[in-house]
Each structure stands twice: as structure tokens, then as C-alpha cells.
């Protein structure tokens, strides 16, 4: 056991402890605080410099834009044109109508459905029924629509019995629900000879015609459906403007009026 007198001698005096705190601890803490504050100030200064550079760059870009010549806004892309010969396929409207509109269609295509149920109705009433336009249907079944080819065959088999347009319209209006059962049901409702119809669609009687339509479409640069060629009727050849997609009636209307108008005049 350490004697009390010795322990008292070994214990440092309180004034020395206080002196240690004042001389060593306080300055160290002060130095640490100053170091931290210096780091913060340096970081703030660096941020200000970066922001100044960004502001300067933005100002230079804005000034360059103001001083550079302004380009005229780009207009719509120019029309694509194509030539089709011969013009064949089921025809709606007067054979000698001054204009011809050819549609390349996929009867399972949702956009072909949209065209049929929107723009086509107005085109028919305004131009086909009035003798100004004939409408020709060509097939372009797409590989990723499994019912497109069977539907194209079915419409042509219905054409053998004089009911092409009726079955075609029924199928494209039900594009989202196409199936062998629906095709059979639609043909039955039209009172077709179902034995002849079933034999026709089970074979490949019309495949060569469908494939020829697809080749004709590809020769025009067509890749999707619906796609159209619109031009003046000239014998068995059609040369005109390509219209791609289920565009609004107003687009067709403007192009048809332009073609119908005498040179320098606008058809109202």
C-alpha cells in the first residue's frame, strides 16, 4: 500500500492541470477550428470560381447565339413520290375517276383499323362516292401479325364470291380480335358458300397475288402499314405521292384537292 503522503506527492497539483489545459488543449482545439474554417472558406471560394466560369460560359453562348445569323425554321419534310405499274387489285369507286388512292394494308394492323374507322369514311363520302377518286386495296401482311396472312387469303376468297369489300371491312374493323373462328364467323354472316370458302383459305390459291402486292410495296420503299400511293389516274400506271401511316383526313383532303385543282388554282 502506498502511503498517503506519497500519493499526495505523486498527484499533480490542480494548478498544473489547469495550466496543461490552457497551454496544450485550448490551443489545439483553436487550431483545429481554424483549420476547419479555412477548409470551408477554401471550398466556398472554389465554388464561387466554378460558378463564375459557368456564368461566363453561359453568357458567351448567349451572346454568340444573338450575334450569329438566325436560320429560317425548317418546314415539313418534302413529299416522297413513287410509281406503281400495273395498278391492280380490288377497286372501289368509278374506274375512270381522275385520281387513284392505293392502300397497302395489313388486316390485323391496329393503324389500318384506325384509318378504316376514321379517315376512310370521310374519304369515301367526299371523294369516292362522288366519282373523284377510286380506291384500290393491296395486301401487305406483316410477319409479326400471325392472322394477317390468313385474313388476306380470306378476303380474296370472299372476292371469288363477289364479297371482297364486305369481308375485308369486317376483318379490319375487328383487327384486335382476329382469329380463325372470327374469320369463319364473318364469312358465315355474309352467307358465303362456306365449303368453297374453307377450301380456298386452306390452300394457297391467292398467295402469289398477295406476294406480288408485297413486292410492289417494297419497290416503293414501304415497310409498314397502312401506306398509300396517291396520284392522277393514267391508264395502268400510277405515279404520285406516298402517304405513310393512319394520318388524319385533313392530310388526304389537302393532297387530293391539290391534285384535283387546275394549275395555279385551289379547290375549295
C-alpha positions in Angstrom: 0.0 0.0 0.0 1.3 3.4 -0.9 1.4 5.8 2.0 -1.0 8.8 1.8 1.9 11.2 2.0 3.5 9.6 -1.1 0.2 9.6 -3.0 -0.2 13.2 -2.3 3.2 13.9 -3.5 2.6 11.9 -6.7 -0.7 13.6 -7.5 -0.1 16.7 -9.8 -1.2 20.0 -8.4 -4.5 21.3 -9.7 -2.9 24.5 -11.0 -0.6 22.3 -13.2 -3.6 20.6 -14.6 -5.3 23.9 -15.3 -2.1 25.1 -16.9 -1.9 22.0 -19.1 -5.4 22.6 -20.4 -4.7 26.3 -21.1 -1.3 25.7 -22.8 -2.0 22.4 -24.6 -5.7 21.6 -25.1 -7.1 25.0 -25.8 -4.6 26.0 -28.5 -5.0 22.6 -30.1 -8.8 23.0 -30.3 -8.4 26.5 -31.6 -6.0 25.3 -34.3 -8.5 22.5 -35.3 -11.3 25.1 -35.5 -9.2 27.4 -37.6 -8.2 24.6 -39.9 -11.8 23.5 -40.4 -12.9 27.1 -41.1 -10.1 27.6 -43.6 -11.2 24.4 -45.4 -14.8 25.7 -45.5 -13.6 29.1 -46.8 -11.4 27.5 -49.5 -14.3 25.3 -50.6 -16.7 28.2 -50.8 -14.1 30.2 -52.8 -13.7 27.3 -55.2 -17.4 27.0 -55.7 -17.6 30.7 -56.4 -14.8 30.4 -59.0 -16.6 27.5 -60.7 -19.9 29.3 -60.8 -18.1 32.4 -62.2 -16.7 30.3 -65.0 -20.1 28.7 -65.7 -21.8 32.1 -65.8 -19.2 33.4 -68.1 -19.6 30.4 -70.4 -23.3 30.8 -70.5 -23.0 34.5 -71.2 -20.6 33.8 -74.1 -23.0 31.2 -75.6 -26.0 33.5 -75.3 -24.0 36.3 -76.9 -22.9 34.0 -79.8 -26.5 33.0 -80.4 -27.6 36.6 -80.5 -24.8 37.7 -82.9 -25.0 34.6 -85.2 -27.3 34.8 -88.3 -30.6 33.1 -87.5 -31.6 30.2 -89.7 -35.1 30.0 -91.0 -37.3 27.4 -89.2 -37.4 24.1 -91.1 -40.6 23.2 -92.8 -42.2 19.9 -93.2 -40.2 17.2 -94.9 -40.6 17.0 -98.7 -43.1 14.5 -100.1 -41.9 11.1 -101.2 -43.0 10.0 -104.6 -43.4 6.6 -106.2 -44.5 4.8 -109.4 -46.7 1.7 -109.5 -47.3 -0.4 -112.5 -49.5 -2.2 -113.1 -52.3 -0.8 -110.8 -54.2 -3.9 -109.9 -56.3 -5.2 -107.0 -59.9 -4.8 -105.9 -61.3 -1.4 -106.8 -63.9 0.8 -105.0 -65.3 3.7 -107.0 -65.5 4.7 -110.6 -62.8 3.0 -112.8 -62.3 6.3 -114.7 -62.1 8.6 -111.6 -59.5 11.3 -112.1 -57.5 10.2 -109.0 -56.4 6.9 -107.6 -55.5 6.1 -104.0 -53.8 2.7 -103.4 -53.6 1.4 -99.9 -51.1 -1.3 -98.8 -52.8 -2.9 -95.8 -52.4 -5.5 -93.1 -55.9 -6.6 -91.9 -54.6 -7.2 -88.3 -52.8 -3.9 -88.1 -54.2 -1.5 -85.5 -53.3 1.5 -87.5 -55.1 0.1 -90.6 -58.1 -0.3 -88.3 -57.7 3.4 -87.3 -57.6 4.5 -90.9 -60.7 2.4 -91.8 -62.7 3.7 -88.9 -61.7 7.4 -89.2 -60.2 8.9 -92.3 -61.6 6.4 -94.8 -65.2 7.1 -94.0 -64.7 10.8 -94.9 -62.6 10.0 -98.0 -65.3 7.6 -99.2 -68.2 10.1 -98.8 -66.3 13.1 -100.1 -64.3 11.7 -103.0 -65.1 8.0 -103.8 -68.8 8.2 -103.7 -68.7 11.4 -105.8 -66.6 9.9 -108.6 -63.5 11.9 -107.9 -61.3 9.1 -106.6 -61.0 5.3 -107.0 -59.7 3.3 -104.1 -57.5 0.2 -104.6 -56.7 -2.3 -102.0 -53.3 -4.1 -102.0 -52.1 -6.6 -99.4 -49.0 -6.1 -97.2 -49.4 -8.6 -94.3 -46.6 -8.1 -91.7 -44.7 -11.1 -90.3 -45.4 -10.3 -86.7 -49.1 -10.3 -87.2 -50.0 -14.0 -87.2 -53.5 -13.6 -88.5 -52.6 -11.0 -91.2 -51.9 -13.6 -94.0 -54.9 -15.8 -93.2 -57.1 -12.6 -93.3 -55.6 -11.5 -96.6 -56.4 -15.0 -98.0 -59.9 -14.9 -96.6 -60.7 -11.5 -98.2 -59.5 -12.7 -101.6 -61.5 -15.9 -101.2 -64.5 -13.8 -100.5 -63.7 -11.8 -103.6 -64.2 -15.1 -105.6 -67.8 -14.9 -104.4 -68.2 -11.2 -105.0 -68.0 -10.1 -101.3 -64.4 -8.8 -101.0 -65.1 -5.4 -99.6 -67.7 -6.7 -97.1 -65.4 -9.3 -95.6 -62.3 -7.0 -95.8 -64.1 -4.3 -93.9 -65.4 -6.7 -91.3 -62.0 -8.1 -90.6 -60.1 -4.9 -90.4 -62.7 -3.4 -88.1 -62.0 -6.4 -85.8 -58.2 -6.3 -86.2 -57.6 -6.7 -82.5 -59.7 -9.8 -82.3 -58.7 -11.6 -85.5 -58.7 -15.4 -85.2 -59.7 -18.3 -87.5 -63.0 -18.5 -85.7 -63.8 -14.8 -86.2 -62.9 -15.1 -89.9 -65.2 -18.1 -90.3 -68.0 -16.3 -88.4 -67.7 -13.2 -90.5 -67.8 -15.2 -93.7 -70.8 -17.1 -92.4 -72.7 -13.8 -91.7 -72.1 -12.8 -95.3 -73.8 -16.1 -96.4 -70.8 -17.3 -98.4 -70.6 -20.8 -99.8 -68.7 -22.0 -96.8 -67.5 -25.2 -98.4 -65.8 -23.3 -101.3 -64.6 -20.7 -98.8 -63.0 -23.2 -96.5 -61.3 -25.0 -99.4 -60.0 -21.7 -100.7 -58.5 -20.4 -97.5 -57.0 -23.8 -96.7 -54.9 -23.7 -99.9 -52.6 -21.2 -101.4 -54.7 -20.2 -104.4 -54.1 -16.4 -103.8 -50.7 -16.5 -102.2 -48.9 -15.5 -105.5 -51.1 -12.4 -105.8 -50.5 -11.4 -102.1 -46.7 -11.9 -102.5 -46.8 -9.7 -105.7 -48.5 -7.0 -103.7 -45.8 -7.1 -101.1 -43.1 -6.9 -103.7 -44.8 -3.9 -105.2 -45.0 -2.2 -101.8 -41.3 -2.9 -101.1 -40.4 -1.4 -104.5 -42.0 1.8 -103.3 -39.9 1.7 -100.1 -42.9 0.7 -98.0 -42.1 -1.0 -94.7 -45.2 -0.6 -92.6 -49.0 -0.3 -92.8 -51.1 1.4 -93.7 -49.2 3.1 -96.6 -50.7 4.8 -99.6 -49.8 6.0 -103.1 -52.0 8.9 -104.4 -51.9 10.2 -107.9 -53.7 11.0 -111.1 -55.2 8.0 -112.9 -53.2 7.3 -116.0 -54.1 4.0 -117.6 -52.5 1.1 -115.8 -49.7 3.2 -114.2 -49.9 5.3 -111.1 -47.3 7.9 -110.3 -47.8 10.1 -107.2 -47.1 11.0 -103.6 -46.6 8.5 -100.8 -48.6 8.9 -97.6 -47.4 6.9 -94.7 -49.5 5.9 -91.7 -53.0 6.5 -90.5 -52.9 10.2 -91.0 -55.9 12.4 -90.4 -58.5 13.0 -93.1 -57.2 16.6 -93.4 -53.9 15.4 -94.8 -55.6 13.3 -97.5 -58.0 16.1 -98.2 -55.3 18.7 -98.8 -53.3 16.4 -101.1 -56.4 15.3 -103.1 -57.5 18.9 -103.5 -54.1 19.9 -104.7 -54.2 17.1 -107.4 -57.7 17.9 -108.5 -57.0 21.7 -108.8 -56.2 23.1 -112.2 -52.7 24.6 -112.4 -52.5 27.7 -110.1 -55.9 27.2 -108.6 -57.1 25.7 -105.2 -60.1 23.5 -104.9 -62.3 24.6 -102.0 
